[in-house]
Amino acid sequence: MDIVVPDIRTSGNAEFREPGIPIYGMSGSPDVRNHGFPDSRINNAIARTMTTKEISYKSGNKTCSRSKKQLERGEKEGIKQIWSVCVNKYGLATFTWNFDWRNLKIQGFDRLVGHLIVNSINDSWQPYKVDIDWTDTEQSISATPGRFHESFPGSYSVTFDYYLTAYSVGLPPPKKISYDEMFAASDKTDVVLIVQGKKLHVNKSFLSFHSDYFSTLFPANFKEGQMEEIEIREVSYKDFGLLLSTIYPMQVFPNDETAEKLLELAERFLIPSVKHLVEHHLLDHSKFENEKLMMLGDQYGIKSVLDKSIWQMDTVEEMKKLKDSPEYAKLSSETVARLFERFVEIS
């Protein structure tokens, strides 16, 4: 089956057609470009639908001066932006936009395509266009469209617009995993773990490589290590099967439903590779609210997730929302102190 991409001129759920994603040109009319999704994101054997959402924004008139300054901070439909400018002594203007569309990604969208245009009200330069094709939620754009006319010394008026289309690929539900089949006896298994009365046939060397817990459990001079069957207590068969399936050759990747449980089990059974997989999911794929991500990063010592979630607290309203959330009470005193510092920065 060919890779197919919808015509975004039909909003909502679109049927697939030939490759090519329309984006809007300077005139506002559709312009078809080759922006098909990467092969790695499309399973050609599975029919899917794609949801699209068109988002446009127009700033107010802003005045530039010959110094670096922030022109505007705004948000629309899950896309936050901070717009800044620096004008040098020759009147050359460099504009910077910092975008954060994590809130849009939480809604299920994973790609933005379109363009941004910066305009000089006094016609110091022609409208300057920057094409956009993003999958990462944090983006920075810099543009130097030209010099302001000398006939307008001291202050200059500018605006910017963006026209974006957000894309969400509808994925089929994950295939149900049979742990009985995954952990059946074979010539590669040499020990049996008993969980809630059910048997999981595993390989001692493989588990010992991934986990200090099992490398301690299995040695020949350890009493239980000499047993053909070893009981693992205080964990359900379903949860333990999930944990092992995350590192086994037929790997099952973390998702929002399993992430927190996997972190808990990875900590108990000392399997750092599982923690790293969950970290990757939380950073790049999770649709959790920022408060939840902060709590998980703090509780399980995932610095990258914690740092990112604190950095994304960039308004007083978001701080108030966090303070009222159930996750706030679970944060460590060190993280609360960092949040106070962040509050001072944005106030």
Backbone torsions as a table, in degrees:
resi	resn	phi	psi	omega
1	MET	NA	135.3	177.3
2	ASP	-69.5	150.1	170.8
3	ILE	-68.3	134.3	-174.6
4	VAL	-131.0	149.8	-175.7
5	VAL	-136.9	142.3	-174.1
6	PRO	-78.1	161.7	169.9
7	ASP	-85.3	113.9	-172.5
8	ILE	-75.2	-3.7	176.6
9	ARG	-70.5	-13.2	171.0
10	THR	-101.4	113.5	-176.3
11	SER	-78.0	168.1	178.9
12	GLY	79.1	-145.7	-179.5
13	ASN	-77.1	125.1	-177.1
14	ALA	-115.1	143.8	175.0
15	GLU	-79.5	153.1	-180.0
16	PHE	-74.8	148.2	174.5
17	ARG	-141.2	-159.7	-178.8
18	GLU	-66.3	156.7	-179.2
19	PRO	-57.6	154.0	179.2
20	GLY	127.7	122.8	179.5
21	ILE	-111.9	119.0	179.3
22	PRO	-68.6	136.5	166.5
23	ILE	-128.5	164.5	-172.4
24	TYR	-93.1	132.8	178.9
25	GLY	-85.2	-171.8	-175.8
26	MET	-61.3	-31.6	-177.6
27	SER	-80.9	-11.4	-178.3
28	GLY	92.2	-1.8	179.4
29	SER	-89.2	151.7	-178.0
30	PRO	-61.9	140.5	179.9
31	ASP	-134.8	113.8	-174.3
32	VAL	-81.9	127.3	178.3
33	ARG	-123.2	162.2	174.8
34	ASN	-82.9	86.6	177.1
35	HIS	-125.8	44.9	177.6
36	GLY	-66.1	152.2	179.0
37	PHE	-63.4	147.3	177.7
38	PRO	-58.1	147.4	-179.2
39	ASP	-53.6	-36.9	-175.5
40	SER	-65.9	-16.5	-178.3
41	ARG	-95.0	-6.4	-176.8
42	ILE	-120.0	125.5	173.2
43	ASN	-92.1	107.0	-172.4
44	ASN	-65.9	-15.7	-177.8
45	ALA	-86.1	-5.4	-174.1
46	ILE	-122.6	125.9	176.4
47	ALA	-74.5	134.1	-178.1
48	ARG	-136.8	163.9	171.9
49	THR	-114.7	160.4	-179.8
50	MET	-127.2	130.6	176.2
51	THR	-97.1	136.4	179.3
52	THR	-123.8	155.0	179.5
53	LYS	-144.9	121.3	179.8
54	GLU	-91.6	131.0	-177.1
55	ILE	-131.0	124.8	176.8
56	SER	-127.6	155.8	-176.5
57	TYR	-149.0	141.4	174.8
58	LYS	-132.6	125.6	180.0
59	SER	-77.1	167.9	169.0
60	GLY	-81.2	172.1	175.1
61	ASN	-67.6	128.1	-179.5
62	LYS	-121.1	146.7	-177.6
63	THR	-104.8	127.8	177.8
64	CYS	-97.7	150.6	173.5
65	SER	-132.9	172.3	-175.6
66	ARG	-81.9	60.3	175.1
67	SER	-162.2	163.0	178.8
68	LYS	-78.3	131.2	-179.0
69	LYS	-153.8	156.4	173.6
70	GLN	-86.1	126.6	-178.2
71	LEU	-90.0	-37.3	-173.6
72	GLU	-163.3	145.6	171.2
73	ARG	-127.5	127.7	-176.5
74	GLY	-153.2	174.3	177.9
75	GLU	-152.2	139.6	174.3
76	LYS	-146.0	123.3	173.9
77	GLU	50.2	43.2	175.7
78	GLY	91.0	1.2	178.3
79	ILE	-110.4	116.4	177.0
80	LYS	-99.7	144.7	175.7
81	GLN	-144.2	147.7	171.2
82	ILE	-122.7	123.4	-175.5
83	TRP	-111.7	124.4	-178.6
84	SER	-129.8	163.3	178.8
85	VAL	-144.0	150.2	171.5
86	CYS	-134.3	123.0	179.4
87	VAL	-111.9	123.1	-178.5
88	ASN	-84.1	-178.4	-173.8
89	LYS	-68.4	-14.3	177.9
90	TYR	-94.9	3.8	179.9
91	GLY	84.5	8.2	179.6
92	LEU	-80.4	123.5	-174.8
93	ALA	-102.6	128.6	173.4
94	THR	-116.2	120.5	-178.7
95	PHE	-103.2	145.4	178.2
96	THR	-131.9	134.5	174.2
97	TRP	-122.0	129.6	171.5
98	ASN	-108.9	118.6	-177.5
99	PHE	-109.7	144.6	174.1
100	ASP	-139.8	110.8	-178.8
101	TRP	-116.5	33.9	178.5
102	ARG	-61.1	-39.2	-179.3
103	ASN	-63.3	-29.6	174.6
104	LEU	-72.6	-38.0	178.7
105	LYS	-64.7	-34.8	177.3
106	ILE	-59.7	-29.3	178.3
107	GLN	-75.3	-5.5	176.9
108	GLY	109.5	2.4	-179.7
109	PHE	-93.3	139.2	-174.6
110	ASP	-128.3	9.8	176.7
111	ARG	-155.0	140.9	175.3
112	LEU	-122.3	130.9	179.3
113	VAL	-132.5	138.3	178.2
114	GLY	159.8	-141.6	-179.9
115	HIS	-159.0	165.3	177.7
116	LEU	-124.5	143.6	178.7
117	ILE	-130.8	131.6	174.1
118	VAL	-111.4	134.5	-173.4
119	ASN	-121.6	143.9	171.2
120	SER	-97.9	119.6	-179.3
121	ILE	-62.6	-33.5	-178.6
122	ASN	-91.7	13.5	177.4
123	ASP	58.4	36.8	175.0
124	SER	-67.4	-26.6	175.9
125	TRP	-150.2	164.4	175.5
126	GLN	-71.5	153.4	176.4
127	PRO	-49.7	129.4	-173.2
128	TYR	-106.5	123.6	-172.3
129	LYS	-108.8	138.1	175.3
130	VAL	-124.2	120.9	177.9
131	ASP	-75.3	147.8	-176.8
132	ILE	-128.7	132.2	171.9
133	ASP	-151.1	97.1	-169.6
134	TRP	-120.6	142.6	166.2
135	THR	-121.3	-25.3	174.7
136	ASP	-81.5	141.5	-171.9
137	THR	-80.9	-15.9	178.7
138	GLU	-111.2	119.4	-174.6
139	GLN	-136.7	147.5	175.8
140	SER	-129.6	133.1	179.0
141	ILE	-122.6	136.3	171.6
142	SER	-124.2	140.9	179.9
143	ALA	-146.2	138.1	176.2
144	THR	-121.4	88.2	-172.9
145	PRO	-74.5	-23.5	-179.7
146	GLY	158.1	-167.6	-179.4
147	ARG	-102.6	148.5	171.4
148	PHE	-75.5	148.1	178.8
149	HIS	-65.4	140.7	178.2
150	GLU	-64.5	-19.5	-179.5
151	SER	-74.0	-4.7	178.0
152	PHE	-123.2	63.7	-175.9
153	PRO	-71.2	151.7	170.9
154	GLY	90.5	-48.2	-178.8
155	SER	-146.7	148.7	-174.4
156	TYR	-141.8	140.8	-177.4
157	SER	-103.7	136.1	-179.2
158	VAL	-141.9	160.2	171.3
159	THR	-139.5	164.9	168.5
160	PHE	-141.9	155.4	178.2
161	ASP	-133.0	151.9	165.3
162	TYR	-134.3	150.9	178.6
163	TYR	-132.2	108.9	-172.8
164	LEU	-127.6	151.4	171.1
165	THR	-122.2	124.6	177.7
166	ALA	-93.3	140.3	-177.8
167	TYR	-120.6	140.5	175.1
168	SER	-135.9	119.5	177.7
169	VAL	-86.4	126.2	177.1
170	GLY	-79.6	112.0	-178.7
171	LEU	-93.2	148.4	175.3
172	PRO	-70.4	157.9	177.5
173	PRO	-62.0	148.1	-179.2
174	PRO	-61.9	145.2	179.2
175	LYS	-66.4	136.0	179.9
176	LYS	-67.6	132.2	-177.0
177	ILE	-95.3	134.9	174.2
178	SER	-100.1	107.5	178.8
179	TYR	-69.3	-28.4	176.6
180	ASP	-60.7	-39.2	179.0
181	GLU	-76.6	-41.9	-177.4
182	MET	-63.1	-36.6	-175.9
183	PHE	-112.1	36.3	175.1
184	ALA	-76.6	158.4	-179.9
185	ALA	-65.2	142.4	175.8
186	SER	-152.6	177.9	179.6
187	ASP	-72.8	-5.4	178.8
188	LYS	-99.5	-7.4	-179.9
189	THR	-97.4	144.1	-177.4
190	ASP	-137.7	10.0	175.9
191	VAL	-155.6	153.7	-179.9
192	VAL	-117.5	127.1	173.4
193	LEU	-100.4	133.1	-179.7
194	ILE	-106.0	120.7	178.7
195	VAL	-130.2	118.1	-177.3
196	GLN	52.5	39.3	177.1
197	GLY	80.3	-1.7	-179.3
198	LYS	-105.2	148.2	-174.3
199	LYS	-99.0	135.6	171.5
200	LEU	-121.9	115.1	179.6
201	HIS	-85.9	121.4	-173.7
202	VAL	-134.4	173.0	177.7
203	ASN	-107.9	123.7	-175.6
204	LYS	-60.9	-44.8	-176.9
205	SER	-64.7	-40.1	-179.2
206	PHE	-63.8	-48.1	-179.9
207	LEU	-67.8	-36.6	179.3
208	SER	-65.2	-34.5	177.5
209	PHE	-63.5	-37.8	-176.5
210	HIS	-86.1	-20.2	-168.4
211	SER	-144.9	127.2	173.5
212	ASP	-66.7	-27.7	177.6
213	TYR	-59.7	-48.4	-177.7
214	PHE	-77.7	-29.5	177.3
215	SER	-66.7	-25.6	174.4
216	THR	-81.5	-33.3	-176.1
217	LEU	-72.3	-33.6	-168.1
218	PHE	-94.4	-16.0	-174.2
219	PRO	-52.9	149.9	-175.4
220	ALA	-64.6	-27.6	-178.6
221	ASN	-87.1	2.5	177.2
222	PHE	-97.0	132.6	-170.8
223	LYS	-52.3	-51.1	-177.5
224	GLU	-68.4	-24.3	-179.8
225	GLY	-66.1	-17.2	179.3
226	GLN	-89.4	-6.0	-177.1
227	MET	-85.9	146.3	177.3
228	GLU	-71.7	-31.5	179.7
229	GLU	-126.3	135.9	-179.3
230	ILE	-126.5	129.1	-179.4
231	GLU	-88.1	133.9	174.4
232	ILE	-108.8	119.3	-173.3
233	ARG	-105.0	167.9	174.6
234	GLU	58.1	38.2	172.0
235	VAL	-154.1	144.6	-179.6
236	SER	-80.5	155.6	177.3
237	TYR	-59.9	-41.4	-179.4
238	LYS	-62.8	-46.0	-178.3
239	ASP	-69.0	-40.0	-179.0
240	PHE	-68.5	-39.3	175.5
241	GLY	-61.7	-40.0	177.0
242	LEU	-60.3	-45.8	-179.2
243	LEU	-59.0	-51.2	-177.3
244	LEU	-67.9	-33.8	-179.7
245	SER	-65.2	-20.9	-179.8
246	THR	-73.1	-22.3	179.7
247	ILE	-111.7	-9.9	-177.2
248	TYR	-74.7	160.0	-177.0
249	PRO	-52.7	-41.2	175.1
250	MET	-85.5	72.2	-165.7
251	GLN	-68.5	138.2	173.8
252	VAL	-110.3	120.3	-173.8
253	PHE	-85.6	151.9	179.6
254	PRO	-64.1	153.6	170.5
255	ASN	-140.5	-177.8	-176.6
256	ASP	-64.9	-27.7	179.6
257	GLU	-72.9	-29.0	-173.8
258	THR	-108.4	-11.6	-170.4
259	ALA	-57.6	-50.2	-175.4
260	GLU	-66.5	-41.7	178.4
261	LYS	-63.7	-40.3	178.9
262	LEU	-64.6	-37.9	176.7
263	LEU	-63.3	-42.3	178.6
264	GLU	-61.2	-45.8	-178.0
265	LEU	-72.3	-37.8	178.6
266	ALA	-62.3	-35.6	178.2
267	GLU	-70.6	-41.9	-178.9
268	ARG	-68.2	-44.8	-174.7
269	PHE	-96.9	10.1	171.6
270	LEU	55.3	57.8	179.0
271	ILE	-120.4	88.1	-175.9
272	PRO	-62.7	-29.5	-178.6
273	SER	-63.8	-33.3	177.0
274	VAL	-67.5	-42.0	178.2
275	LYS	-60.4	-40.3	179.4
276	HIS	-65.9	-38.2	177.8
277	LEU	-64.3	-42.1	178.3
278	VAL	-66.0	-39.3	177.6
279	GLU	-57.0	-46.3	178.9
280	HIS	-60.5	-43.1	178.9
281	HIS	-62.0	-45.8	-177.6
282	LEU	-64.5	-35.6	-178.3
283	LEU	-75.1	-37.2	-167.8
284	ASP	-116.2	-19.3	-171.8
285	HIS	-129.7	-16.7	-173.0
286	SER	-68.5	147.8	174.3
287	LYS	-109.0	15.8	176.4
288	PHE	-61.3	149.8	169.8
289	GLU	-64.8	156.0	-176.6
290	ASN	-60.0	-34.6	179.9
291	GLU	-61.7	-40.6	179.1
292	LYS	-66.9	-42.9	178.9
293	LEU	-61.9	-40.6	179.4
294	MET	-62.8	-44.3	-179.5
295	MET	-62.6	-44.0	-179.8
296	LEU	-66.3	-42.9	178.1
297	GLY	-61.3	-39.1	179.8
298	ASP	-71.8	-48.8	-174.2
299	GLN	-65.3	-36.2	-175.2
300	TYR	-108.6	13.9	174.0
301	GLY	63.5	37.8	178.2
302	ILE	-97.4	92.2	-171.1
303	LYS	-59.3	-41.3	-177.0
304	SER	-62.3	-41.1	179.9
305	VAL	-69.8	-42.5	179.9
306	LEU	-64.0	-46.9	-179.2
307	ASP	-60.2	-43.9	-178.3
308	LYS	-65.4	-42.1	-178.1
309	SER	-67.5	-35.8	176.9
310	ILE	-69.0	-42.5	179.2
311	TRP	-60.5	-33.5	-177.9
312	GLN	-77.0	-6.9	173.3
313	MET	-81.4	89.5	-172.6
314	ASP	-119.9	13.8	172.9
315	THR	-138.0	155.3	177.5
316	VAL	-63.8	-35.3	179.7
317	GLU	-62.0	-39.8	178.2
318	GLU	-66.7	-36.9	176.4
319	MET	-62.4	-41.7	178.8
320	LYS	-65.7	-39.6	177.9
321	LYS	-61.7	-42.9	177.7
322	LEU	-62.2	-44.5	-178.0
323	LYS	-59.5	-32.2	-178.3
324	ASP	-89.3	-3.5	-176.2
325	SER	-85.5	154.2	177.1
326	PRO	-65.6	-23.4	-179.5
327	GLU	-69.0	-26.7	-175.4
328	TYR	-60.3	-40.2	-178.5
329	ALA	-65.8	-17.9	-178.0
330	LYS	-92.1	-5.4	-177.4
331	LEU	-76.4	146.7	178.5
332	SER	-72.5	161.4	179.0
333	SER	-63.3	-32.4	179.0
334	GLU	-65.3	-41.4	179.5
335	THR	-70.0	-38.1	176.6
336	VAL	-60.8	-39.3	178.0
337	ALA	-64.6	-39.5	177.5
338	ARG	-65.8	-36.3	177.9
339	LEU	-65.5	-36.7	177.4
340	PHE	-63.8	-42.2	177.4
341	GLU	-61.8	-39.7	178.6
342	ARG	-66.2	-38.3	178.3
343	PHE	-61.2	-41.8	178.8
344	VAL	-63.5	-38.1	-179.0
345	GLU	-63.6	-39.9	-172.6
346	ILE	-94.2	-10.3	-178.0
347	SER	-74.7	NA	NA
